[in-house]
Amino acid sequence: APLSASPQSRAADEATWTRRLDAGTAAYNRRDPDEATRQFELALKEAEVFGESDGRLATTLAWLAELYRVQRRFDESEKLILRTIALDEKFRGPEHPDLAMSLESLALLYHTQSRQREMEPVLIRAIGIYEKALGPYHPRVASALNNLAALYRSVGRLNEAEPLVSRALAIRAKALGMDHPATVPARNSRSLSPPELSGPRPPPRPPPASGLRRAAAPPP
């Protein structure tokens, strides 16, 4: 809400945004993309009022971009992702993990469009950000490495994919243990058969200091 708005008005705006986000999440989870899109488009109108530096705007843009991708509205999806990336770079910095998540979303869109050549630098940049922001042994690093390995497999660059898979497995084993559900599939896929590139589907970013609750992550 505008700076001159009363605390009650600002609270009402926040409550409306949260209600729209919750409704959109529920519709997404029950596989109703049309209703989910409607709710997130309404949530975006509310989020625009909060200002570009508010994390709720980037969260809403990321959700809506994913819905547009699922609906094959690729140009609209790319426009929103690129705007999210610009907001992340400006307000959260070039080494923030939110930016890496946005980059992975862009890579997923490129994959959906068979734009493999454009995916590689995006994924490499995301990996570098995760390593600096979260440390080299964080599970998000492993996930991004697997996505890059899957890209290399899909274009026949198996010699480059293999060390990435091995490194991702080592990270998951160190962080989670060899018998963790996230480690076992990676351990069993070291034969490097070309899999479908799985998208990161990152959860929405943590809410800003206002304490709004975090929405549920989209299903895998």
Wavefront OBJ file of the C-alpha trace (Angstrom):
o trace
v 0.000 0.000 0.000
v 1.142 3.619 -0.410
v 3.281 5.003 2.366
v 0.407 7.228 3.485
v -1.919 4.262 3.949
v -2.977 3.388 7.448
v -1.630 0.306 9.218
v -5.084 -1.211 8.880
v -5.038 -0.651 5.102
v -1.581 -2.161 4.743
v -2.633 -5.166 6.804
v -5.675 -5.608 4.579
v -3.478 -5.536 1.469
v -1.174 -8.147 2.979
v -4.124 -10.331 3.968
v -5.565 -10.111 0.452
v -2.223 -11.052 -1.117
v -1.835 -13.995 1.256
v -5.374 -15.177 0.533
v -4.771 -15.013 -3.222
v -1.458 -16.822 -2.882
v -3.005 -19.570 -0.751
v -5.888 -19.993 -3.204
v -3.501 -20.152 -6.137
v -1.313 -22.697 -4.382
v -4.326 -24.860 -3.563
v -5.521 -24.733 -7.172
v -2.041 -25.646 -8.433
v -1.849 -28.602 -6.070
v -5.197 -29.942 -7.266
v -4.022 -29.588 -10.894
v -6.297 -26.669 -11.798
v -3.893 -24.377 -13.658
v -6.584 -22.029 -14.957
v -7.847 -21.172 -11.474
v -4.293 -21.059 -10.133
v -3.356 -18.578 -12.849
v -6.379 -16.418 -12.091
v -5.510 -16.278 -8.396
v -1.829 -15.533 -8.973
v -2.643 -12.810 -11.476
v -4.808 -11.204 -8.791
v -2.025 -11.739 -6.240
v 0.387 -9.989 -8.608
v -1.821 -6.904 -8.660
v -1.596 -6.796 -4.866
v 2.146 -7.470 -4.838
v 2.864 -4.622 -7.269
v 1.557 -2.220 -4.612
v 4.190 -3.390 -2.115
v 7.026 -2.112 -4.327
v 9.824 -3.725 -6.293
v 12.097 -4.228 -3.287
v 9.477 -6.327 -1.480
v 10.176 -10.059 -1.712
v 6.485 -10.812 -2.167
v 6.591 -9.345 -5.656
v 9.403 -11.675 -6.752
v 7.609 -14.620 -5.125
v 4.404 -13.902 -7.032
v 6.219 -13.364 -10.318
v 8.030 -16.696 -9.905
v 4.806 -18.609 -9.287
v 2.989 -16.990 -12.193
v 5.912 -17.586 -14.541
v 5.829 -21.293 -13.692
v 2.103 -21.452 -14.379
v 2.560 -19.757 -17.729
v 5.294 -22.275 -18.565
v 2.992 -25.187 -17.742
v 0.339 -23.625 -19.965
v 2.938 -23.199 -22.732
v 2.603 -19.419 -22.603
v 6.336 -19.244 -23.073
v 6.793 -15.594 -24.015
v 4.819 -14.449 -20.978
v 6.688 -16.850 -18.721
v 10.090 -15.676 -19.943
v 9.133 -12.032 -19.483
v 8.197 -12.641 -15.843
v 11.311 -14.720 -15.111
v 13.587 -12.082 -16.599
v 11.862 -9.446 -14.495
v 12.342 -11.609 -11.395
v 16.032 -12.009 -12.221
v 16.382 -8.237 -12.598
v 14.691 -7.675 -9.224
v 16.911 -10.270 -7.572
v 20.067 -8.682 -8.983
v 19.013 -5.189 -7.941
v 17.573 -5.797 -4.486
v 19.124 -9.062 -3.291
v 22.475 -8.976 -5.022
v 24.365 -10.994 -7.652
v 25.287 -13.793 -5.243
v 21.941 -14.370 -3.509
v 20.408 -17.871 -3.698
v 17.064 -16.361 -4.761
v 18.784 -15.269 -7.960
v 20.075 -18.799 -8.513
v 16.545 -20.158 -8.124
v 15.294 -17.680 -10.707
v 18.080 -18.745 -13.064
v 17.080 -22.387 -12.637
v 13.514 -21.427 -13.505
v 14.812 -19.813 -16.680
v 16.785 -22.971 -17.493
v 13.642 -25.053 -17.018
v 11.747 -22.800 -19.415
v 14.545 -23.140 -21.960
v 14.416 -26.919 -21.544
v 10.671 -26.943 -22.171
v 11.324 -25.043 -25.403
v 14.288 -27.271 -26.406
v 16.656 -24.297 -26.133
v 19.514 -26.423 -24.802
v 22.277 -24.156 -26.041
v 20.964 -21.299 -23.886
v 20.580 -23.467 -20.792
v 24.252 -24.192 -20.143
v 25.472 -20.703 -19.126
v 22.352 -20.156 -17.032
v 22.864 -23.369 -15.056
v 26.596 -22.755 -14.649
v 25.863 -19.311 -13.236
v 23.268 -20.746 -10.835
v 25.737 -23.365 -9.585
v 28.369 -20.696 -8.939
v 25.914 -18.605 -6.930
v 24.777 -21.568 -4.841
v 28.381 -22.523 -4.093
v 29.249 -19.024 -2.891
v 26.017 -18.378 -1.002
v 25.330 -21.795 0.515
v 28.673 -23.599 0.389
v 29.928 -26.289 -2.000
v 28.207 -29.141 -0.143
v 24.663 -27.793 -0.025
v 21.882 -29.984 -1.531
v 20.850 -27.149 -3.869
v 24.317 -27.347 -5.415
v 23.769 -31.073 -5.982
v 20.373 -30.443 -7.582
v 21.779 -27.847 -9.971
v 24.725 -30.105 -10.840
v 22.297 -32.891 -11.700
v 20.352 -30.554 -13.962
v 23.528 -29.562 -15.779
v 24.536 -33.226 -16.055
v 21.129 -34.074 -17.506
v 21.601 -31.323 -20.085
v 24.996 -32.723 -21.070
v 23.529 -36.224 -21.323
v 20.728 -34.989 -23.585
v 23.235 -33.614 -26.092
v 25.608 -36.568 -25.876
v 28.327 -34.933 -23.750
v 28.566 -37.942 -21.448
v 32.188 -37.409 -20.464
v 31.258 -34.011 -19.019
v 28.102 -35.304 -17.357
v 29.728 -38.142 -15.424
v 31.873 -36.059 -13.032
v 28.917 -33.797 -12.299
v 26.771 -36.782 -11.331
v 29.575 -38.135 -9.144
v 30.028 -34.791 -7.431
v 26.274 -34.382 -6.876
v 26.132 -37.852 -5.334
v 29.056 -37.046 -3.027
v 27.353 -33.840 -1.900
v 24.076 -35.606 -1.148
v 25.856 -38.417 0.669
v 27.786 -35.920 2.796
v 24.812 -33.686 3.527
v 22.042 -36.272 3.809
v 23.609 -39.744 4.078
v 23.868 -42.560 1.536
v 20.485 -44.042 2.457
v 18.506 -40.791 2.303
v 15.614 -40.862 -0.237
v 17.273 -38.030 -2.172
v 20.583 -39.912 -2.384
v 19.429 -43.382 -3.419
v 18.014 -42.391 -6.857
v 21.197 -40.469 -7.660
v 23.288 -43.446 -6.578
v 21.268 -45.730 -8.837
v 21.430 -43.425 -11.878
v 25.205 -43.279 -12.266
v 24.982 -45.339 -15.446
v 24.329 -42.014 -17.216
v 21.321 -43.110 -19.219
v 19.830 -39.867 -20.593
v 16.980 -38.875 -18.237
v 14.387 -36.173 -18.638
v 15.760 -32.951 -17.205
v 13.880 -32.378 -13.998
v 13.064 -28.803 -13.171
v 14.106 -27.347 -9.850
v 10.572 -26.196 -9.013
v 11.977 -24.052 -6.219
v 9.694 -23.093 -3.360
v 8.719 -19.462 -3.108
v 11.209 -17.299 -1.329
v 10.951 -16.767 2.418
v 8.634 -13.896 3.272
v 10.000 -10.476 4.128
v 10.302 -9.172 7.661
v 6.552 -8.669 7.896
v 6.308 -12.339 8.847
v 3.884 -13.521 6.199
v 3.855 -17.277 6.071
v 5.584 -19.147 3.311
v 3.483 -20.808 0.635
v 3.755 -24.514 -0.027
v 6.137 -25.598 -2.734
v 4.740 -26.738 -6.083
v 4.647 -30.522 -6.394
v 7.549 -32.204 -8.205
l 1 2 3 4 5 6 7 8 9 10 11 12 13 14 15 16 17 18 19 20 21 22 23 24 25 26 27 28 29 30 31 32 33 34 35 36 37 38 39 40 41 42 43 44 45 46 47 48 49 50 51 52 53 54 55 56 57 58 59 60 61 62 63 64 65 66 67 68 69 70 71 72 73 74 75 76 77 78 79 80 81 82 83 84 85 86 87 88 89 90 91 92 93 94 95 96 97 98 99 100 101 102 103 104 105 106 107 108 109 110 111 112 113 114 115 116 117 118 119 120 121 122 123 124 125 126 127 128 129 130 131 132 133 134 135 136 137 138 139 140 141 142 143 144 145 146 147 148 149 150 151 152 153 154 155 156 157 158 159 160 161 162 163 164 165 166 167 168 169 170 171 172 173 174 175 176 177 178 179 180 181 182 183 184 185 186 187 188 189 190 191 192 193 194 195 196 197 198 199 200 201 202 203 204 205 206 207 208 209 210 211 212 213 214 215 216 217 218 219 220
